[in-house]
Amino acid sequence: MIATPSGSSPERPPLVLIANDQEWTARSLESILESEGYTVLRAYTGRQAVDRALAERPDLVILDRQLPDLDGPSVCRLLRDEGALGLTLPVVITTAGPAGRTQRLEAYEAGAWEFFGQPLDAEIVSLKLRTFLQAKQHADRLRREALIDDLTGLYSPHGLERRAREVGSEASRQRQPLACVVFGADDDSLEAAVETATDLARRIGLTFQRVGRSADVVGRLGMLDFAVVAPATTAEGARALVERITAAARENHPDYHAGNGGLTLRAGYCAVTDYGAGEMDVSEMLQRAQAAMREVAA
């Protein structure tokens, strides 16, 4: 229907991110992974690891405990704080020496699934990573099938798709207008935000719940992308909805009350005056609204 974050799928091998500036250790891990058919990405610093994880959405991350800028546990905590990755992303921390008890506890407290010391036992590493990846794939499948987004309480992409079809069927029978609107956080607002992306997504979700109409179907498409399917709503009504939501999000953001202007949401919409005429279905309308929102952001 519309683009959603990637996850494990039968069409591609599992994607593993290795963050390690020690070439020998990284190549040792890479050889184990590639022999199992995994695709490997590399990062050399903690910040680079976080950026690549957010951009590429790996199925598993392996962090060296001593990266040049941030240590492995610190990077692990940053990954855990990102709602787009969450607790279901397996994170493993390695160390160049033996695995001491203090280091293990530090890794587990940061949210790591496992801590490996040297020398690596390739067979044990392979078996554990295989189990971790199977758990990740199962969690991803459950998330895709869920109807409600657990972060915001709005509809998930799957739930939105199902409810949108139901709303579209009713609008078709009644020959009513229908509008689809897609919202996304402005890049400048996100860079200036004092809260994490997870907190920001939760706050935007609360805004929709507070000022949205009960008849509207609201869902979260991605980390900071939201959609509204609005029955009995014309193009004029869609523009009014955009103004109402963006104004409420702006006023509900901490920066607004600090005099910094608040959050800016970009938006795109698609509306038809008679959904029963069959001009396009609700899936295509959502795609067009999403494309319009991206054009605004470009």
C-alpha positions as CSV (number, residue, x, y, z in Angstrom):
1,M,0.0,0.0,0.0
2,I,2.6,2.6,1.1
3,A,6.2,2.5,2.0
4,T,7.0,1.0,5.5
5,P,10.3,0.5,7.3
6,S,12.1,-2.6,6.2
7,G,12.5,-5.7,8.3
8,S,13.7,-9.2,7.8
9,S,12.1,-10.9,4.8
10,P,12.6,-14.0,2.7
11,E,13.6,-11.9,-0.3
12,R,17.0,-10.8,1.2
13,P,19.5,-12.4,3.5
14,P,19.8,-11.0,7.1
15,L,21.7,-7.7,7.3
16,V,24.3,-7.4,10.0
17,L,26.1,-4.2,11.0
18,I,29.6,-4.6,12.4
19,A,31.0,-1.5,14.2
20,N,34.7,-2.1,14.9
21,D,37.9,-0.1,14.0
22,Q,40.1,-3.1,14.5
23,E,40.4,-4.6,11.0
24,W,41.5,-8.1,12.1
25,T,38.7,-8.6,14.5
26,A,36.1,-7.2,12.1
27,R,37.3,-9.4,9.3
28,S,37.1,-12.4,11.6
29,L,33.5,-11.7,12.4
30,E,32.7,-10.9,8.8
31,S,34.1,-14.3,7.7
32,I,31.8,-16.1,10.2
33,L,28.8,-14.1,9.0
34,E,29.4,-14.4,5.3
35,S,29.8,-18.1,5.6
36,E,26.3,-18.2,6.9
37,G,25.0,-16.2,4.0
38,Y,24.5,-12.9,5.8
39,T,25.1,-9.5,4.3
40,V,27.6,-7.4,6.2
41,L,27.8,-3.6,6.7
42,R,30.7,-1.9,8.3
43,A,31.1,1.1,10.6
44,Y,34.2,2.3,12.3
45,T,32.9,4.7,15.0
46,G,30.0,4.7,17.4
47,R,28.3,7.7,15.8
48,Q,28.7,6.1,12.4
49,A,27.2,2.9,13.8
50,V,24.1,4.7,15.0
51,D,23.7,6.6,11.7
52,R,24.1,3.4,9.6
53,A,21.7,1.5,11.8
54,L,19.0,4.2,11.4
55,A,19.6,4.4,7.7
56,E,19.9,0.7,6.8
57,R,17.8,-0.9,9.6
58,P,20.0,-4.0,10.1
59,D,18.7,-7.2,11.5
60,L,21.6,-7.4,14.0
61,V,24.3,-5.1,15.3
62,I,27.8,-6.2,16.6
63,L,29.6,-3.5,18.5
64,D,33.2,-3.4,19.6
65,R,33.4,-2.4,23.3
66,Q,36.1,0.2,22.6
67,L,35.2,2.3,19.6
68,P,37.1,5.5,18.9
69,D,34.4,8.0,20.0
70,L,31.8,6.1,22.1
71,D,32.2,2.8,23.8
72,G,30.0,-0.2,22.8
73,P,27.6,0.1,25.8
74,S,26.9,3.8,25.1
75,V,26.2,3.0,21.5
76,C,23.9,0.2,22.5
77,R,21.9,2.6,24.8
78,L,21.5,5.1,21.9
79,L,20.2,2.3,19.7
80,R,17.8,1.2,22.3
81,D,16.5,4.8,22.7
82,E,15.6,4.9,19.0
83,G,12.0,3.7,18.6
84,A,12.6,2.9,15.0
85,L,15.0,0.2,16.2
86,G,13.7,-0.7,19.6
87,L,14.3,-3.6,22.0
88,T,13.8,-6.2,19.3
89,L,17.0,-5.3,17.5
90,P,19.7,-7.8,18.7
91,V,22.8,-6.0,19.8
92,V,26.0,-7.9,20.6
93,I,29.1,-6.4,22.1
94,T,32.6,-7.8,21.6
95,T,35.9,-7.1,23.3
96,A,39.5,-7.6,22.1
97,G,40.4,-9.5,25.3
98,P,38.8,-12.1,27.5
99,A,35.2,-11.4,28.6
100,G,35.4,-10.3,32.2
101,R,32.4,-10.3,34.6
102,T,32.3,-6.5,35.0
103,Q,32.4,-6.0,31.2
104,R,29.6,-8.5,30.8
105,L,27.4,-6.8,33.4
106,E,28.0,-3.4,31.8
107,A,27.0,-4.8,28.4
108,Y,23.8,-6.5,29.7
109,E,22.8,-3.3,31.6
110,A,23.1,-1.4,28.4
111,G,20.7,-3.8,26.7
112,A,23.0,-6.0,24.8
113,W,21.8,-9.5,24.0
114,E,25.3,-11.1,24.3
115,F,28.9,-10.2,25.1
116,F,31.7,-12.1,23.3
117,G,35.4,-12.0,24.3
118,Q,38.4,-13.4,22.6
119,P,39.2,-15.9,21.3
120,L,35.9,-16.2,19.4
121,D,34.4,-19.7,19.1
122,A,33.0,-19.5,15.5
123,E,30.5,-22.3,16.0
124,I,29.0,-20.8,19.2
125,V,28.9,-17.3,17.7
126,S,27.2,-18.6,14.6
127,L,24.6,-20.6,16.6
128,K,23.7,-17.7,18.9
129,L,23.5,-15.2,16.2
130,R,21.2,-17.5,14.2
131,T,18.9,-17.8,17.3
132,F,18.9,-14.0,17.7
133,L,18.0,-13.4,14.1
134,Q,15.1,-15.9,14.2
135,A,13.8,-14.0,17.3
136,K,14.1,-10.7,15.4
137,Q,12.3,-12.1,12.3
138,H,9.5,-13.4,14.5
139,A,9.1,-10.0,16.3
140,D,9.1,-8.2,13.0
141,R,6.4,-10.5,11.6
142,L,4.2,-9.9,14.7
143,R,4.7,-6.1,14.4
144,R,3.7,-6.1,10.8
145,E,0.6,-8.1,11.6
146,A,-0.4,-5.9,14.6
147,L,-3.2,-3.4,14.1
148,I,-2.2,-0.9,16.8
149,D,1.1,0.9,17.0
150,D,2.4,0.3,20.5
151,L,4.3,3.6,20.7
152,T,1.4,6.0,19.9
153,G,-1.7,3.9,20.3
154,L,-2.7,4.9,16.8
155,Y,-3.2,2.4,14.0
156,S,-0.1,0.6,12.7
157,P,0.5,0.5,8.9
158,H,-1.3,-2.9,8.7
159,G,-4.2,-1.6,10.9
160,L,-4.5,1.6,8.9
161,E,-4.7,-0.3,5.6
162,R,-7.5,-2.5,7.0
163,R,-9.5,0.3,8.5
164,A,-8.9,2.5,5.4
165,R,-10.5,-0.2,3.2
166,E,-13.5,-0.4,5.5
167,V,-13.9,3.4,5.5
168,G,-13.5,3.4,1.7
169,S,-16.2,0.8,1.3
170,E,-18.7,2.9,3.3
171,A,-17.8,6.1,1.5
172,S,-18.3,4.2,-1.8
173,R,-21.8,3.0,-0.8
174,Q,-22.8,6.5,0.4
175,R,-21.1,8.3,-2.6
176,Q,-19.3,10.5,-0.1
177,P,-16.2,12.6,-0.5
178,L,-13.0,11.1,1.0
179,A,-9.6,12.6,1.8
180,C,-6.3,11.1,2.7
181,V,-3.6,13.3,4.4
182,V,0.0,12.3,5.3
183,F,2.1,14.3,7.8
184,G,5.8,14.2,8.5
185,A,8.1,16.1,10.9
186,D,10.1,18.8,9.3
187,D,13.8,18.0,9.1
188,D,14.8,21.3,10.7
189,S,12.4,20.7,13.5
190,L,13.8,17.3,14.1
191,E,17.4,18.5,14.2
192,A,16.5,21.2,16.7
193,A,14.4,19.0,18.9
194,V,15.5,18.6,22.5
195,E,13.8,15.1,22.7
196,T,14.5,11.8,21.1
197,A,12.7,10.7,17.9
198,T,10.7,8.2,20.0
199,D,9.5,11.0,22.4
200,L,8.7,13.2,19.5
201,A,6.7,10.5,17.8
202,R,4.7,9.9,21.0
203,R,4.0,13.6,21.3
204,I,2.8,13.9,17.8
205,G,0.6,10.9,18.3
206,L,-1.0,12.5,21.4
207,T,-1.7,15.6,19.2
208,F,-3.7,13.5,16.8
209,Q,-5.6,11.9,19.6
210,R,-6.4,15.2,21.2
211,V,-7.6,17.2,18.2
212,G,-8.5,14.6,15.6
213,R,-12.1,13.7,14.7
214,S,-13.5,10.5,16.0
215,A,-14.6,9.5,12.5
216,D,-11.1,9.8,11.1
217,V,-8.7,6.9,10.8
218,V,-5.2,7.9,12.0
219,G,-2.1,5.7,11.8
220,R,1.7,5.9,12.1
221,L,3.4,4.9,8.9
222,G,7.1,5.4,9.9
223,M,9.1,6.8,12.8
224,L,7.7,10.4,12.3
225,D,5.2,9.9,9.5
226,F,1.5,9.8,10.1
227,A,-1.6,9.4,7.9
228,V,-5.3,10.3,8.3
229,V,-8.1,8.8,6.2
230,A,-11.0,11.3,6.6
231,P,-14.5,10.3,5.5
232,A,-17.0,12.9,4.3
233,T,-14.0,15.3,3.8
234,T,-13.4,17.4,0.6
235,A,-10.1,19.0,-0.5
236,E,-11.1,22.1,1.4
237,G,-11.8,20.0,4.5
238,A,-8.4,18.3,4.1
239,R,-6.6,21.7,4.0
240,A,-8.5,22.7,7.2
241,L,-7.4,19.4,8.8
242,V,-3.8,20.1,7.9
243,E,-4.0,23.6,9.5
244,R,-5.7,22.2,12.6
245,I,-3.2,19.4,13.2
246,T,0.0,21.4,12.3
247,A,-1.1,24.3,14.6
248,A,-1.8,21.9,17.5
249,A,1.5,20.1,17.0
250,R,3.3,23.4,17.0
251,E,1.6,24.6,20.2
252,N,2.1,21.2,21.9
253,H,5.8,21.1,21.4
254,P,8.1,22.3,24.2
255,D,10.1,24.7,21.9
256,Y,6.9,26.6,21.2
257,H,6.4,27.6,24.9
258,A,10.1,28.5,25.0
259,G,9.6,31.0,22.3
260,N,11.5,28.9,19.6
261,G,8.7,28.4,17.2
262,G,7.8,24.8,18.0
263,L,7.4,21.8,15.8
264,T,6.7,22.1,12.1
265,L,4.9,19.3,10.3
266,R,4.9,19.0,6.5
267,A,1.8,17.5,4.9
268,G,0.3,16.3,1.6
269,Y,-3.2,15.3,0.8
270,C,-5.4,13.7,-1.9
271,A,-9.2,14.2,-1.9
272,V,-12.1,13.1,-4.1
273,T,-15.6,14.5,-4.1
274,D,-17.3,11.1,-4.8
275,Y,-15.4,8.1,-3.7
276,G,-18.1,5.9,-5.2
277,A,-17.3,7.1,-8.7
278,G,-14.2,4.9,-8.6
279,E,-11.7,7.5,-9.6
280,M,-9.1,5.8,-7.4
281,D,-9.0,3.6,-4.4
282,V,-7.9,4.6,-0.9
283,S,-4.5,2.9,-1.3
284,E,-3.7,5.0,-4.3
285,M,-5.0,8.1,-2.5
286,L,-2.6,7.5,0.4
287,Q,0.3,7.0,-2.0
288,R,-0.5,10.3,-3.7
289,A,-0.8,12.1,-0.4
290,Q,2.6,10.6,0.7
291,A,4.2,11.7,-2.6
292,A,2.8,15.2,-2.1
293,M,4.2,15.4,1.4
294,R,7.6,14.4,0.2
295,E,7.5,17.1,-2.5
296,V,6.8,19.6,0.2
297,A,9.9,18.4,2.1
298,A,12.1,18.4,-1.0
